[in-house]
């Protein structure tokens, strides 16, 4: 299971979290601990794209499937990719 966490800065700080099970395709996305997206079991996982808003600003999470079942996880604010938080940032 892959887990990612990003900090989104608008007028205040917000936390976006994601879990993705690359074997089953299940995925869950939370904004400030509130579930905003859930995908159940998929037979073949080709990735996903999910759009959501934080303070009227559109964000997009991309789960990109590469050959040999390697997945890349990205959060975009328009044309700008946000870096995931590191373990040192998880002190909240």
Beta strands, then each sheet from edge to edge (+ up, - down):
strand 1: 2-9
strand 2: 13-20
strand 3: 27-31
strand 4: 34-39
strand 5: 47-54
strand 6: 57-66
strand 7: 70-77
strand 8: 80-82
sheet 1: 1+ 2- 3+ 4-
sheet 2: 5+ 6- 7+ 8-
end
